[in-house]
Amino acid sequence: MSDTEKQFEHVIAICRDLYAEKLQDYGASWRIMRPASLTDQIFIKAKRIRSIEEKGKALIAEGIRSEIIGIVNYGIIALIQLELGYTDTVDITNEKALELYDKHMTVTKNLMYAKNHDYDEAWRGMRTTSYTDLILMKIYRTKQIENHEGKTLVSEGVDANYMDMVNYSLFGLIKLEYGG
């Protein structure tokens, strides 16, 4: 396993562990959320990251790291919701929620590995603030697609944008955890 793969597996484990702990606290209460609400939740987190980056400090104890983890986990939840649809009740077990998380994270991670091969790890030379901007751009694209009821002429769909948001967040988390 390459250093990149080890680093990705490490930061994914951080995100998954928090997801699992929150399942213990709340169950899969997120099942009621519509995809547009999840897009807005990711938007709030990305805007807070950008605000902290620009102001140089946070007044709330949780910093950029926790917001990045939140984007990863809400991005995976959004992919689950796209697959299952939303409900008015919690209709899956914690075990099923973890199974779905792993399924969608695997697809997302495999996309990143393929792109990483083609782009030759260009993300390592990027500034972390660029990840924030790219995530915000993907959010605005997603909102536009949602406003068009999922219809696009030539662009990827909402799912591809969520996967990119997750992967940009994982890049940022690797940089926070390992430096660079």
Residue pairs with C-beta under 8 A, 6 or more apart in sequence:
1 9
4 116
4 121
5 113
7 174
7 177
7 178
8 109
8 112
8 170
8 174
10 177
11 170
11 173
11 174
11 177
12 72
12 105
12 109
12 170
14 69
14 173
14 177
15 69
15 72
15 73
15 170
15 173
16 98
16 101
16 102
16 105
18 69
18 73
19 73
19 76
19 98
19 101
20 94
20 98
22 73
23 94
23 97
23 98
24 94
27 90
27 94
28 90
28 91
28 92
28 93
28 94
28 96
28 97
29 90
30 38
30 77
30 81
31 81
31 84
31 86
31 87
31 89
31 90
31 91
31 92
32 86
32 87
32 88
32 89
32 90
33 41
33 77
33 81
33 86
34 81
34 86
35 78
35 81
35 82
35 86
35 146
35 158
36 143
36 146
38 74
38 77
38 78
38 81
39 78
39 139
39 142
39 143
39 146
41 70
41 74
42 70
42 71
42 74
42 75
42 78
42 135
42 139
42 165
43 136
43 139
43 143
45 67
45 68
45 70
45 71
45 74
46 67
46 71
46 132
46 135
46 136
46 139
47 136
48 58
48 67
49 64
49 67
49 68
49 132
50 129
50 132
50 133
50 136
52 58
52 63
52 64
53 64
53 128
53 129
53 132
58 64
64 172
64 176
65 173
65 176
68 169
68 172
68 173
68 176
69 169
69 173
71 135
71 165
71 166
71 169
72 166
72 169
72 170
72 173
75 108
75 162
75 163
75 165
75 166
75 169
76 101
76 104
76 105
76 108
76 166
77 101
78 158
78 162
79 104
79 107
79 108
79 159
79 162
79 163
80 97
80 100
80 101
80 104
82 158
82 159
82 162
83 100
83 104
84 92
84 100
92 100
105 166
107 163
108 163
108 166
108 167
109 167
111 163
111 167
112 167
112 170
115 167
116 123
123 131
123 171
124 180
126 171
128 172
128 175
128 176
131 168
131 169
131 171
131 172
132 172
134 164
134 168
135 165
135 168
135 169
138 161
138 162
138 164
138 165
138 168
139 161
139 165
141 155
141 161
142 158
142 161
142 162
145 151
145 152
145 155
145 157
145 158
145 161
146 158
150 157
150 158
